[in-house]
């Protein structure tokens, strides 16, 4: 009997950016559902499921064992990219379901583990700008972006490929492109408009709170007022 595993719409979209025969690491793998889903569909794929906490690590071991994928998936306990070693020959990294600042710090702290990595697929729950900025500053080219709405939450997925040696491509994005996503701005979907309408209201509330503070942070106020203007402009052409 062929076993199947149902994955969320968000994580299914993340897996769509992995090639056939992928050799990848899923960092913060939780129950290891994502690598199990990939390896059940593609018997040539292999994965490392990394988890920093003991509970999810044990859950991941059980999931991999349940689907008889111990030969294809190696579950490891450790912090971020420290679960990887030189012998692994990992080509792709998946980091999904955490904040942009945390994803950035995982990549920053694990830079020495990225020598052979050709693709990173990131799905930040918030603050995707931080992730885009890291890619731009660290020799990765953003090659694809998508936005997914699921269970009243909206998620951005950013795919970045490593520049080949000698490649002179430099992605000089504006502050607006880093905030909204250069490719998402080019093709604004319903999910894009829904996300930024919500962010517009949130930003307005933040501005009101800053203005009411006993000591007003003028620098923060200017930053949020500028972003509110950008969001308003981004929403202007909604059909």
Beta strands, then each sheet from edge to edge (+ up, - down):
strand 1: 23-27
strand 2: 46-51
strand 3: 73-77
strand 4: 92-98
strand 5: 119-124
strand 6: 140-150
strand 7: 153-162
sheet 1: 3+ 2+ 1+ 4+ 5+ 7- 6+
end
